[in-house]
Amino acid sequence: MKSIFKPILKYYLKLIAKLVLVIHRPKIIVVAGSVNKTFVRDEIKRVLKKAGKNVRTNPRNFNTDIGLPLAVLNIPSGYGSYREWRPVIGKAFLALFQKNFPDYLILELGVSRVSDMRYLLTIIKPEISIITDITQRYLESFSDMNKLVSEYVYLVQKTQKSGAVILNHDNLRVKELAEKSYAGVFYFGETCEGENDWQIKEIEKTKVGQEVKVKHAEKAEKFMLPRFGKHHAYALAVALAVEDIISKNKKYGQD
């Protein structure tokens, strides 16, 4: 019974999610990578909300074939219970009529098997895509690293040409994905130095967190984060890049 129910549920949720996106037309920001996705996603949300933007993110770990449509529709999961899924199916249909839909969806994508990314991108069309890192974390499901990297190549290629791809310059595999992009490319990290990049210049610990100095367009600015760890500095740099792209309302890449 379960083998029959899941494919039907996947198709139903995908269909409703695609209809909702057509009706409301939010701008979609995708965060993908082996690590640090959630911190980056949440930091982008914080920075955009501070800038007055109406945004929403995935709840919990809703970043897979079932979870992504639920995140778009903003409804809970039934998890492993048939009884719990019955009201969810009804809520999915009612989501077509929801009001105050956000202008921006910040969606974390999880890739743990071959072709995961291809399926997820049949549901959404990202305007801005961020790749945080590519490591061997999920390599057991792939024949080699090239197969894993190909999932992210597909994301880069499917990002809207008028949008932007933001890549971790400190990871060579991620950095080289720029060659596959039709959209504008921006970097973040400690090693990038381009005018359009977001370079982390300094990280200094304080009693209550860390002070991070970020350089962009020949201008360096310090930011106070009430959290410790380089991954939070990376998340800040990405969020600043996203906010800058949106606030300037630029169109990058080809028409």
LUMZA-778357 format. One record per residue (C-alpha): x, y, z; residue in one letter; residue number from 1. Coordinates in pm, 1 decimal. Example, Ala and Ser with C-alpha at 12.3 -4.5 7.8 and 13.67 -1.06 7.14 Angstrom:
2
1230.0,-450.0,780.0,A,1
1367.0,-106.0,714.0,S,2
END
This chain:
255
0.0,0.0,0.0,M,1
281.1,238.0,91.5,K,2
454.2,178.9,-245.0,S,3
135.2,290.1,-422.5,I,4
48.6,582.8,-193.6,F,5
383.9,764.4,-205.8,K,6
407.2,813.6,-587.8,P,7
48.1,940.8,-594.8,I,8
118.6,1176.5,-303.7,L,9
436.6,1304.2,-471.2,K,10
254.2,1381.0,-795.2,Y,11
-36.7,1548.5,-615.6,Y,12
184.2,1772.1,-399.2,L,13
405.3,1859.2,-694.9,K,14
105.0,1957.6,-906.0,L,15
-48.0,2177.6,-635.3,I,16
288.4,2339.6,-556.4,A,17
346.5,2424.5,-923.5,K,18
-1.6,2575.9,-949.2,L,19
59.6,2786.0,-637.8,V,20
387.4,2915.3,-783.4,L,21
216.4,3006.2,-1111.3,V,22
-58.1,3193.2,-924.2,I,23
162.6,3385.8,-679.8,H,24
491.5,3407.9,-875.1,R,25
733.2,3450.7,-583.6,P,26
1103.3,3496.4,-649.3,K,27
1280.5,3175.8,-554.3,I,28
1617.1,3168.3,-381.0,I,29
1773.4,2821.9,-359.1,V,30
2037.1,2710.9,-109.1,V,31
2214.2,2383.5,-191.8,A,32
2535.1,2206.9,-95.7,G,33
2672.0,1931.0,125.8,S,34
2693.6,2142.0,443.9,V,35
2586.5,2472.8,601.2,N,36
2261.4,2504.3,405.0,K,37
2036.8,2573.9,701.8,T,38
2261.4,2844.5,849.6,F,39
2283.9,3017.2,510.4,V,40
1909.7,2989.7,453.9,R,41
1826.8,3137.1,793.8,D,42
2079.7,3418.9,759.4,E,43
1938.2,3519.1,421.1,I,44
1593.4,3528.6,578.7,K,45
1718.2,3745.1,866.3,R,46
1892.0,3994.5,638.6,V,47
1603.0,4019.6,390.8,L,48
1343.0,4061.1,665.7,K,49
1558.0,4335.4,816.9,K,50
1550.7,4502.3,473.7,A,51
1170.9,4491.0,478.0,G,52
1119.0,4197.6,241.9,K,53
832.2,3950.2,277.2,N,54
1006.7,3612.0,290.6,V,55
949.9,3251.1,393.7,R,56
1181.4,2951.1,425.4,T,57
1152.9,2572.4,447.3,N,58
1034.3,2455.7,788.5,P,59
1263.5,2198.3,950.7,R,60
1424.9,1976.9,684.8,N,61
1155.8,2006.1,416.7,F,62
1403.0,1990.6,127.8,N,63
1332.2,1664.9,-57.3,T,64
1077.3,1530.8,-307.9,D,65
793.3,1540.0,-53.6,I,66
926.9,1814.0,172.6,G,67
989.0,2077.2,-95.6,L,68
624.8,2098.4,-212.1,P,69
516.7,2111.9,152.2,L,70
756.1,2404.1,203.9,A,71
613.0,2586.6,-98.3,V,72
258.2,2525.9,23.6,L,73
348.5,2605.9,386.5,N,74
172.4,2300.8,527.1,I,75
288.2,2028.8,769.2,P,76
395.0,1674.5,689.6,S,77
204.4,1360.1,774.8,G,78
537.4,1179.0,814.2,Y,79
477.9,801.6,835.2,G,80
111.0,808.9,932.9,S,81
-170.5,760.6,678.8,Y,82
-411.5,916.9,928.0,R,83
-196.1,1230.5,955.7,E,84
-168.0,1263.0,576.4,W,85
-543.8,1283.8,521.2,R,86
-584.0,1642.4,652.5,P,87
-256.5,1741.9,481.7,V,88
-398.9,1646.5,142.8,I,89
-693.7,1878.6,204.2,G,90
-469.1,2160.1,325.6,K,91
-261.7,2128.2,8.2,A,92
-565.1,2205.1,-207.8,F,93
-668.7,2497.6,14.0,L,94
-316.3,2640.0,-24.1,A,95
-419.0,2742.9,-375.9,L,96
-631.1,3014.9,-217.6,F,97
-394.8,3135.0,55.2,Q,98
-349.7,3508.9,98.2,K,99
-40.0,3714.5,180.4,N,100
188.4,3478.0,-6.9,F,101
553.4,3584.6,39.9,P,102
739.8,3774.4,-230.2,D,103
1048.4,3556.7,-174.1,Y,104
1080.0,3186.0,-101.1,L,105
1418.1,3078.2,36.8,I,106
1427.9,2705.7,-24.9,L,107
1691.2,2461.8,91.9,E,108
1742.1,2168.1,-145.5,L,109
1866.9,1831.9,-26.5,G,110
2057.9,1602.5,-263.4,V,111
2141.7,1253.1,-143.0,S,112
2075.5,1037.7,-451.3,R,113
2132.9,1052.2,-826.4,V,114
1879.0,1275.9,-1005.4,S,115
1745.5,1432.1,-684.3,D,116
1824.2,1779.0,-817.6,M,117
1656.2,1710.7,-1151.1,R,118
1333.3,1616.5,-976.8,Y,119
1335.7,1913.9,-739.3,L,120
1389.1,2152.6,-1029.7,L,121
1079.0,2021.5,-1203.5,T,122
890.9,2189.0,-916.7,I,123
1071.5,2522.9,-883.1,I,124
1269.4,2762.2,-1104.0,K,125
1534.6,2943.7,-900.4,P,126
1619.2,3306.7,-967.9,E,127
1914.2,3303.6,-728.1,I,128
2106.7,2983.7,-648.6,S,129
2368.7,2943.8,-376.2,I,130
2603.1,2647.4,-344.3,I,131
2760.9,2643.0,-0.7,T,132
3009.0,2357.7,-38.7,D,133
3053.6,2016.4,-198.5,I,134
3205.8,1744.9,18.2,T,135
3198.0,1363.8,31.7,Q,136
2914.6,1367.3,284.9,R,137
2660.7,1193.3,56.1,Y,138
2909.0,1019.0,-171.2,L,139
2791.3,668.2,-74.7,E,140
2488.2,714.0,-303.4,S,141
2703.2,816.1,-602.1,F,142
2959.0,622.4,-803.6,S,143
3216.5,902.4,-768.9,D,144
3253.8,1274.6,-692.7,M,145
3187.4,1369.4,-1054.1,N,146
2838.9,1219.1,-1029.9,K,147
2771.7,1415.3,-712.5,L,148
2903.8,1739.0,-864.2,V,149
2681.0,1686.2,-1168.8,S,150
2377.2,1742.5,-946.1,E,151
2500.9,2094.0,-873.3,Y,152
2599.8,2152.3,-1234.9,V,153
2235.6,2096.3,-1319.6,Y,154
2123.6,2353.8,-1060.9,L,155
2365.4,2613.1,-1197.2,V,156
2248.8,2552.0,-1553.1,Q,157
1881.1,2575.0,-1458.6,K,158
1910.4,2900.6,-1265.8,T,159
1729.5,3171.3,-1460.0,Q,160
1956.1,3350.6,-1707.6,K,161
1842.2,3685.8,-1570.6,S,162
1927.2,3574.5,-1216.9,G,163
2244.7,3501.5,-1022.1,A,164
2456.2,3210.2,-901.9,V,165
2652.2,3258.1,-578.0,I,166
2941.8,3015.6,-527.8,L,167
3188.7,2929.9,-253.1,N,168
3523.0,3046.7,-394.7,H,169
3717.3,2852.4,-130.5,D,170
3604.9,2515.2,-267.8,N,171
3760.5,2442.2,-608.0,L,172
3478.0,2212.5,-719.7,R,173
3219.4,2478.9,-636.2,V,174
3425.6,2761.0,-787.1,K,175
3457.7,2579.2,-1120.4,E,176
3078.3,2554.8,-1152.0,L,177
3088.9,2916.2,-1275.8,A,178
3187.8,2777.8,-1616.2,E,179
2846.5,2609.3,-1641.3,K,180
2635.5,2912.4,-1551.5,S,181
2423.6,3116.5,-1792.1,Y,182
2337.8,3357.4,-1509.8,A,183
2564.4,3613.4,-1345.6,G,184
2818.2,3460.9,-1106.6,V,185
2923.6,3595.1,-767.1,F,186
3159.7,3446.1,-513.1,Y,187
3189.2,3444.6,-135.3,F,188
3469.5,3322.5,89.0,G,189
3816.0,3415.2,206.6,E,190
4001.2,3373.2,-123.7,T,191
3780.1,3575.2,-362.3,C,192
3890.1,3928.7,-448.8,E,193
3673.0,4038.9,-743.0,G,194
3473.8,4361.0,-739.9,E,195
3142.4,4172.7,-733.7,N,196
3257.0,3919.0,-473.4,D,197
3197.5,3906.8,-98.5,W,198
3528.1,3842.6,71.9,Q,199
3558.8,3752.6,438.5,I,200
3859.9,3953.9,550.0,K,201
3864.0,3903.1,925.7,E,202
3686.5,3703.0,1194.8,I,203
3747.9,3815.2,1552.5,E,204
3592.0,3643.5,1852.6,K,205
3427.5,3853.4,2121.3,T,206
3266.6,3762.2,2452.1,K,207
2924.3,3743.3,2292.9,V,208
3000.0,3619.1,1942.9,G,209
3227.2,3728.8,1661.6,Q,210
3299.1,4039.0,1457.7,E,211
3319.6,3967.6,1085.4,V,212
3476.5,4204.2,834.1,K,213
3337.7,4163.1,481.8,V,214
3478.0,4337.2,174.2,K,215
3271.0,4412.4,-134.4,H,216
3333.6,4655.2,-421.6,A,217
3644.4,4799.0,-254.8,E,218
3447.9,4871.6,62.5,K,219
3498.8,4676.7,386.0,A,220
3243.4,4673.0,665.8,E,221
3231.5,4503.4,1004.9,K,222
2930.1,4308.7,1129.5,F,223
2861.8,4169.7,1474.7,M,224
2724.6,3815.8,1492.5,L,225
2598.8,3671.8,1823.7,P,226
2724.4,3328.7,1717.1,R,227
3060.9,3153.5,1687.3,F,228
3210.6,2969.7,1390.4,G,229
3339.1,3042.8,1041.4,K,230
3027.2,2888.0,889.8,H,231
2823.2,3175.8,1030.6,H,232
3060.8,3424.8,867.5,A,233
3012.2,3247.0,535.2,Y,234
2635.3,3258.7,583.5,A,235
2653.9,3633.1,647.7,L,236
2856.2,3694.2,330.2,A,237
2600.5,3501.8,122.7,V,238
2308.8,3688.9,278.4,A,239
2472.3,4024.5,207.4,L,240
2526.0,3921.8,-154.2,A,241
2162.4,3817.5,-195.3,V,242
2032.5,4137.4,-37.2,E,243
2256.9,4349.0,-260.1,D,244
2143.4,4172.2,-577.7,I,245
1778.7,4214.8,-484.8,I,246
1803.7,4573.0,-360.0,S,247
1978.2,4693.0,-675.1,K,248
1720.2,4509.5,-884.8,N,249
1988.8,4420.2,-1134.7,K,250
1945.6,4169.1,-1410.4,K,251
2251.1,3953.9,-1448.2,Y,252
2347.1,3713.2,-1721.6,G,253
2194.6,3678.5,-2065.5,Q,254
1849.2,3786.3,-2180.8,D,255
END
